[in-house]
Amino acid sequence: MKTILTYGTFDVFHVGHLNLLRRARSLGDRLIVALSTDEFNLQMKNKVTAIPYKDRKEILEHLICVDLVIPETNWEQKIDDVLKYNVDVFVMGHDWEGKFDFLSQYCEVQYLKRTENISSTMIKKHISSGKSGQVLAADMTI
């Protein structure tokens, strides 16, 4: 059995999240998602989630492509998680390219291309702008 592990906040769940999770799952037999807790997001990432951890966890647990959801509570847990869950492939979006190469001594590390023109940040900014219509990359300044 080939086990895949990814990390993320998965706030304001959108098709880009789904695409990443589907592609990650296609690399193996079991996908584990380490979901950033609300406290971790606030204290370590300086970000407030729109959707509470328990709700984000429930959404992920009901996706066919996700086999297990575990909490992400600190930056340092990745090596322990890789060893504890016998992970074969660690996957992150390409915007993290190179940041987790240190895990390559424990498992394969892959950076997957993210879906263009969509992100939780983009959606949040679009909602707060009060504009009607679809979220467009042109609406964003990141």
C-alpha positions as CSV (number, residue, x, y, z in Angstrom):
1,M,0.0,0.0,0.0
2,K,1.4,3.4,-1.0
3,T,0.6,6.2,1.4
4,I,0.4,9.9,0.4
5,L,0.5,12.8,2.9
6,T,-0.4,16.4,2.3
7,Y,-0.9,19.4,4.6
8,G,-3.1,22.5,4.4
9,T,-5.8,24.7,5.9
10,F,-8.4,24.0,3.2
11,D,-10.5,27.0,4.3
12,V,-13.3,28.2,2.1
13,F,-13.1,24.8,0.2
14,H,-13.0,25.3,-3.6
15,V,-12.3,23.3,-6.8
16,G,-8.6,24.0,-6.5
17,H,-8.5,22.1,-3.2
18,L,-10.4,19.2,-4.8
19,N,-8.1,19.1,-7.8
20,L,-5.0,19.0,-5.5
21,L,-6.5,16.3,-3.3
22,R,-7.6,14.1,-6.3
23,R,-4.1,14.4,-7.9
24,A,-2.4,13.6,-4.6
25,R,-4.7,10.5,-4.1
26,S,-4.0,9.3,-7.6
27,L,-0.3,8.9,-6.6
28,G,-1.1,6.1,-4.2
29,D,-3.6,3.9,-2.3
30,R,-4.2,6.0,0.8
31,L,-4.3,9.8,1.2
32,I,-3.7,11.4,4.6
33,V,-4.5,15.1,5.0
34,A,-2.9,17.0,7.9
35,L,-5.4,19.8,8.5
36,S,-4.1,23.0,10.1
37,T,-6.0,23.7,13.3
38,D,-7.5,27.1,14.0
39,E,-4.9,27.8,16.7
40,F,-2.0,26.8,14.5
41,N,-3.4,29.1,11.7
42,L,-3.7,32.0,14.1
43,Q,-0.6,31.6,16.1
44,M,1.9,30.3,13.5
45,K,0.5,31.5,10.2
46,N,-1.1,34.7,11.4
47,K,-4.3,33.8,9.6
48,V,-7.9,33.6,10.7
49,T,-9.9,30.8,9.2
50,A,-13.5,31.5,7.9
51,I,-14.5,27.9,8.6
52,P,-13.8,26.3,12.0
53,Y,-11.4,23.3,12.1
54,K,-14.2,20.7,13.0
55,D,-16.2,21.8,9.9
56,R,-13.2,21.8,7.6
57,K,-12.3,18.3,8.9
58,E,-15.8,17.0,8.3
59,I,-15.7,18.3,4.7
60,L,-12.4,16.5,4.1
61,E,-13.5,13.3,5.7
62,H,-16.5,13.1,3.4
63,L,-14.4,13.3,0.2
64,I,-13.9,9.9,-1.5
65,C,-10.2,10.8,-2.2
66,V,-9.3,11.4,1.4
67,D,-8.8,8.4,3.7
68,L,-7.7,10.0,7.0
69,V,-7.6,13.6,8.4
70,I,-5.1,14.4,11.2
71,P,-4.5,17.7,12.9
72,E,-1.5,19.9,12.0
73,T,-0.6,21.7,15.2
74,N,3.1,22.8,14.5
75,W,5.6,23.2,11.7
76,E,7.9,20.5,13.2
77,Q,5.5,17.5,13.1
78,K,6.1,16.6,9.5
79,I,9.0,14.1,10.0
80,D,7.1,12.5,12.9
81,D,4.0,12.2,10.7
82,V,5.9,10.7,7.8
83,L,7.4,8.0,10.1
84,K,4.2,7.4,12.1
85,Y,2.0,6.8,9.1
86,N,4.7,5.1,6.9
87,V,4.3,7.8,4.2
88,D,5.7,7.0,0.8
89,V,5.0,10.4,-0.9
90,F,4.8,13.8,0.6
91,V,2.8,16.2,-1.6
92,M,2.3,20.0,-1.5
93,G,1.3,22.7,-4.0
94,H,4.0,24.0,-6.3
95,D,4.0,27.3,-4.5
96,W,5.9,25.5,-1.7
97,E,8.6,24.2,-4.1
98,G,11.8,23.3,-2.3
99,K,10.5,24.1,1.2
100,F,10.0,20.4,2.1
101,D,13.0,18.8,0.3
102,F,14.4,17.9,3.8
103,L,11.8,15.2,3.9
104,S,13.3,13.4,0.9
105,Q,15.5,11.4,3.2
106,Y,12.3,9.8,4.6
107,C,10.0,9.7,1.6
108,E,9.5,10.9,-2.0
109,V,8.6,14.6,-2.1
110,Q,6.4,16.0,-4.9
111,Y,5.1,19.5,-5.6
112,L,1.9,19.6,-7.6
113,K,0.8,22.4,-9.8
114,R,-2.1,24.4,-8.3
115,T,-5.3,25.2,-10.1
116,E,-4.9,28.6,-11.7
117,N,-7.1,31.6,-10.8
118,I,-8.5,30.2,-7.6
119,S,-7.6,30.3,-3.9
120,S,-9.3,30.8,-0.6
121,T,-7.6,34.2,-0.3
122,M,-8.9,35.2,-3.7
123,I,-12.5,34.1,-2.7
124,K,-12.3,36.0,0.7
125,K,-11.1,39.2,-1.0
126,H,-13.8,38.9,-3.7
127,I,-16.5,38.5,-1.1
128,S,-15.2,41.5,1.0
129,S,-15.0,43.6,-2.2
130,G,-18.8,43.5,-2.6
131,K,-18.5,42.9,-6.3
132,S,-21.0,40.6,-8.0
133,G,-20.0,37.9,-10.5
134,Q,-17.3,35.3,-10.6
135,V,-14.0,35.5,-8.8
136,L,-11.3,36.5,-11.3
137,A,-7.6,36.7,-11.0
138,A,-7.9,40.3,-12.2
139,D,-9.8,41.1,-8.9
140,M,-6.7,40.0,-6.9
141,T,-3.5,41.6,-5.8
142,I,-1.6,39.0,-3.7
